[in-house]
């Protein structure tokens, strides 16, 4: 009996030590909040004729995969479909004004048409910076010092990546400061590099979103940048376009990760 009590006591001490180490680690974002966060999914499929944008067939497959994945990760979902530019801004502003004090992070997944620096609503386009500025440190105080993750499935131009042959296929706020940049703690994960087309299968969804969801579910124990590196690799190596349209076949794609994160982020188990 005495040995069992000692064992329990030692386990309790080790558990408390681990907890303290995690809480004070200046290089890891805290996740010991009541909820990991909100996940806003914007799924724009149908566009006004005046925009010249086609229907984004296959986007509902992406939206369903994102919903399933982020529910499993513990996020509370907010889903909006076919938003005009004004409604897009209104929705982002509204979510940014919610109280995020009990959340460890914020996620926004945008599924839409796009071009370099802009995202399309159903009736036109808006600069991405205008859409994300609602969450910056000077406007969304309850997310200051917390990771704000934007996953963007949209074209960033019309260029195609023809690929290249290789020899082998497998070749929370830091307590030490009271001021941080308003741009800090953002991560933008774009489906493709600047200037390039982003591929989406009309039946199976987009290369980027499907890879993201698959890797998140398989490797949720890894740090976020490790996860995104695996997503990059999967999109780059496992996909190639096949089309009957001249010039559209045999094309490749590489996602682009822009990080202003100041710590490592692990999804809580």
N, C-alpha and C positions, 0 to 999 in steps of 0.2 A: 504493500500500500504506500509506504514511504517513497519507494522508488518511482511509482506512478505519479505521485504528487510532484516530485522533483522534476520529472520529465515534462509534466504539464506546465510547471512554473517556468522551465527553461524555454519551452516553446512559446509561451506567452511573452517572455522577455525578448526573444528573437523576433517575434511578430511585431512588437512595439518598436524595436530598433529599426526594422525594415520600413515600417510606416513613417517614422520620423525622418529616415534617410530620404525617402521618396518625397516627402513634403518640403524638405529644405533643399533638395537638389536644384541648383540654379539653372541647370541645362535641360530640364524636363518640365513641360507644361503640367500643371496640376489637373487631375481629373477626378479628384475626390469631391465632386459636387453631386447634388441629388439626381441630376440627369446630365448625360453627355452633351446634349444640346438640341437645337432645332435644325431641321434639314428642309430648306425651301427648294422645291422642284418646280421649275418653270418649263412647261412643255408646249412650245409653239409649233403647231402642225400646219394650220391653214392660214393663208395670207391673202390680203386683198389683191385684186388683179393689178391695181395701180403700182404695186411694188415690183412686179415682174418676177416675183419669187414663186417657185413651184411648191406643191404640197409635199411635206416632209414625211413620206411614207416610211414606216419602220421606226419612227420616233416613239410610238406607243410601246414598242417592245423595249426600248431603252428606258422609258419612264417606269415601266413595270419592274425591270431589273433593279433600277436605282431604289425604288420604294422597298423592295424585298431586302436588298442589301443593307440599307441604312436603318431599317426597322430592326434587323438582326444586330446591328451595331449599337442599338439602344437609343436612336434619335427619334424625336417627335416630328412627324411629317406635316408639312404644309404644301399642298399641291395646287398649282394654278395652270390653266391651259389657255392657249390662244389669246394672249394679252396684247392689246394695242400698246404703243409706246407710252402713252400716258398711264395706262393701267399697270404697265410694267414698272414704271417709276413709283406709282402709288403703292404697289404691293411691296416693293423693296423698302420704301420709306416706312410703311406701316410695320413691317417685321422688325426693322431696325429700332423702332420706338418701343418695342416690347421690352419687358424687364428680363434681361438675360442673366441676372445675378446668380441664379441657381443652376446655370448651365456652364459646362466646361469649355464649350466651343460653339461655333456656328458653321453650317455647311449650306452652300447654295449651288444647285446643279442647274445650269441653263442649257436647254436643248432648243436650238433655233438656227435660222440662217444667220450668216454674219459676213463681215468683210474685215479688212485690217483695222482694228481698233473700235469696231462697232458691232452691235448686236441688233437683230431685227425684231421689232414687234410686228403684229399682224398688218400694220398700216404704214410702216416706215422703219427707220433705224435710229439708234441713239449710241453715243459713245459709251464704251464700257466703263470708263472712268466716272461718268455721270451716274451710272447705275450702281456702282460699288461705293461711291463716296459717302453714302448714308451710314456705312458701317465703320468709317474711320474714327480714330480715337477722339477727335474733337466733337463728334456728333453722336456716337453710340457709346456712352460711358460704361454701360454694364458689360461691354465686351472688351474693354481696355485690358491689355495684357493676356488676352485669350486668343487662340488661333481662329482665324476666319478663313475658311477654305472654299474657294470657288472652282468648280469643275465645269468647263465650258466646251460643249460639243457644238461647234459652228465653224464654218469656213473662215479663213483669215486672208482670203485672196483667191485668185484663179489659177495659180501656178500648179503644175503637176510635178511630183517627185518621181523621176524615171528610175531611181535606184541605181546601184552600181554593183557589178559582179565582184565577189570576194573569193579568195582561195578556199575558204571554209565557211560554212554556215555559222559555226560557233567560233569564229575568229574572236496664367494670372500675373500681375505686375510684380517684378522683382522688388523685394522690400528694401534693397539697397539704394533705390533711386525713386524720385517722385516725378520724373519727367521722361517720357519716351516719345519717339516720333509718331505722328498720327498715322503714318503709313506702315508702322510696325505690325507684325503678327498676321500678315496676309499671305496666302498662297494662292496663286492662279495656275491651275492646271488646264492648259489648252489642249484640245484634241490634235492640233497640228502646229507646225512651225509658222512664223510670220510670213504672210504672202501666199500661203499654200491652201489648196483645196483639202477639205476634210471628207473622208469617205463614209458612206452609210449604206447598208444593205436594206432594201425595202422590205425584206421579210425577217432578217435576223438582227436588225439594229446596226448601230455604228460600231466600227472597229474599236474606238477609244472607250466608249461607255461599257461595252460588253467585256472588254479586257479589264477595265477598272473594277467592275463588280466581281469578276471572277477572281482577280488577285486579292481584293479586299477580303473576300470570304475565305480564301485559302491561306492568306498570310497576315491576318489581322493582328497577330502578335508582333509583327515587325514595326519598326519606326516608320513614320509616314513617308519620308524621302526614300527609304529602302523600298517601300511599297510602290512608289511612283516610278522608281527606276525599273522595277519588274514590269510595270505597265508599259513603259517606253519600249522595253525589250520585246514584249509580246506583240505589240502593234507593229514594231519594225520588222520582226522576223517571221511572224506567223500569218501576215496578211499581204495580199497583192490583188489589185483590181482585175476583174474579168468582165469585159463589156463588148457588145457588138458595135458600139459607136466608135468611129475612127479616132485614134489618139487617146482613148480612155482606158485601154487595157494594159496590164503589166505595170501599173503604177503602185508606188509605195507611200508610206506615211510615217512620220515620227511626231509624237506629242511633244509639247514644250512646257516645262515647269518653271515658273517664275516665283521665287520664294523670298519673302521678307520676314519669314519666321525667325524668332530669336531664341527658340528652344526646340528640343525634340518633342514630337507628339506621338504618343501611343494611344490607340483606342482602348478604353477600359474594357476589361474582360467581364 
